[in-house]
Amino acid sequence: MPNAGDGVEKRPLSIEAAMTGVLALLVDARERAISDEKNAPKTEVLLSGAGMAIEDIATVTGKKYDAVRMAIRRGKAK
């Protein structure tokens, strides 16, 4: 990781990048915690219900757009 002495200019971290990183960590922790629970709602469904777009959910979960879209569709059909 570069430091100030490497001639790399530091720039402030955007709030969007910071929040995306935090959310990705929380999603990962939740996915690990519910991995054995069959009736737990999918993370994708919860994030969609909170108003997140499929593209954003795919970004924070590390899943493909179509996989997220299908998970949401299936979760809402239950």
LOMI-499105 format. One record per residue: residue in three letters; y, z, x of N, C-alpha, C in turn. Coordinates in steps of 0.02 Angstrom, whole numbers, plus 32768, in hexadecimal, padded with zeros to 4 digits. Layout:
<pts>
ALAYZXYZXYZX ...
</pts>
This chain:
<pts>
MET7FC58000802A800080008000803D8000802C PRO806B7FD1802180A67FCE804D80D480098042 ASN80F6801D8078812980518071816C80358087 ALA81A0805C808081E38044808E81EC802A80D4 GLY81C58043810381CA802D814881AB7FE98155 ASP81887FCC812581677F8C812C81947F51811D GLY81D37F5E810F82017F2880FE81F87F0E80B7 VAL81D27F33808E81C87F20804981FB7F46801F GLU82217F207FF882537F407FCE82327F637F94 LYS82437FA27F8A82297FC77F5182517FB57F13 ARG822F7FAD7EDC82517FA17E9D82387FD47E6B PRO82617FE77E3C824C80187E0B82137FFC7DDF LEU81E780287DCC81B080167D9F81CC80107D58 SER81BD7FD87D3781D67FD17CF381B080017CC5 ILE81D180147C9081B180417C60817580207C40 GLU81787FDE7C3681407FBA7C1881037FBC7C46 ALA810D7FB07C8680D67FB27CB680B97FF87CBC ALA80E4802A7CBC80CD806F7CC180A480827C83 MET80BD80727C48809980847C0B8058805D7C04 THR8057801E7C1A80197FF87C187FE580187C45 GLY7FFA802E7C807FCC80507CAD7FB180917C91 VAL7FDC80B87C747FC780F87C567F9880EB7C1C LEU7FA980BB7BF27F7E80AC7BB97F3A80927BD0 ALA7F38806A7C047EF880517C1E7ECC808B7C36 LEU7EEA80BC7C567EC480F77C6D7EA9811F7C31 LEU7ED381277BFE7EBD814B7BC37E8581267B9D VAL7E8B80E47B9A7E5780BC7B7A7E1680C47B9F ASP7E1880C07BE17DDC80C87C0A7DBC810C7BFE ALA7DE481417BFD7DC981847BF17DAA81897BAD ARG7DCA816B7B7A7DAE816E7B367D6C81477B33 GLU7D6B810C7B517D2E80E37B507CF381087B6F ARG7D01812B7BA57CCC81537BC67CB5818C7B99 ALA7CE581AD7B797CD581E77B4F7CAD81D57B11 ILE7CB8819A7AF57C9681887AB77C5B81597AC3 SER7C49814D7B017C15811B7B107BD381287AEC ASP7BC381667ADD7B8481767ABB7B8C81827A70 GLU7BC8817E7A577BD5818B7A107BD5814979EA LYS7BA5814079BE7B9E8101799A7BD180FA7962 ASN7BE8813079447C15812C790B7C5F8133791D ALA7C6E813A795D7CB3814079727CD780FD7967 PRO7D148100794E7D3880C079457D4680A07989 LYS7D43805E798A7D50803A79C87D99804479DC THR7DA380487A1C7DE6804F7A377E1380167A21 GLU7DF77FDA7A1F7E1E7FA07A0B7E397FA879C3 VAL7E107FC479987E257FCE79527E5D8001794E LEU7E56803779747E8A806B79747ECD804F798E LEU7ECA802979C47F07800D79E07F267FDA79B0 SER7EFC7FB379907F157F82795F7F367FA77925 GLY7F177FDC790E7F34800478D77F76802378EA ALA7F80802E792B7FBF804A79437FF58015794B GLY7FE27FD6793C80137FA0793E80127F75797C MET7FE37F8079A97FE17F5779E67FC57F1279D7 ALA7FDF7EE079F97FC87E9B79F37F867E937A19 ILE7F5E7E637A037F1D7E577A237F267E497A6D GLU7F587E237A807F647E137AC77F6F7E537AF0 ASP7F967E817AD37FA47EC07AF77F667EEC7AFB ILE7F3F7EED7AC67F017F147AC67ED17EF87AFA ALA7ECD7EB77AFF7EA37E977B327EB97EAB7B78 THR7EFA7EAE7B827F157EC17BC37F017F087BD6 VAL7F0C7F387BA97EFF7F7E7BBB7EB57F8F7BBB THR7E8C7F6A7B967E447F787B967E1F7F507BCB GLY7E3E7F1C7BE57E1D7EF27C167DE97EC47BF7 LYS7DEF7EB97BB67DBF7E8F7B927DE07E4C7B80 LYS7DB77E1B7B717DD07DD97B5F7DED7DDB7B18 TYR7E1D7DAF7B0D7E407DAA7ACD7E0E7DA47A93 ASP7DDF7D757A997DAF7D6A7A627D837DA77A55 ALA7D717DCB7A8A7D477E077A827D6E7E3D7A5C VAL7DAE7E447A6C7DD87E747A4A7DE17E617A01 ARG7DEF7E2179F57DF87E0979B07DBA7E167986 MET7D7F7E0979A27D417E14797D7D347E5E7971 ALA7D427E8879A37D397ED0799A7D657EEB7962 ILE7DA37ED2795F7DD07EE7792A7DB77ECF78E6 ARG7DA37E9178E37D897E7678A47D4D7E9D788C ARG7D1F7EAA78B87CE27ED078A67CF37F187893 GLY7D217F3678B77D347F7B78A97D567F837866 LYS7D7D7F5278537D9F7F5578137D707F4677D9 ALA7D397F2377E77D097F1277B37CDD7F4D779F LYS7CDC7F8177C97CB17FBB77BB7CC97FE37780 
</pts>
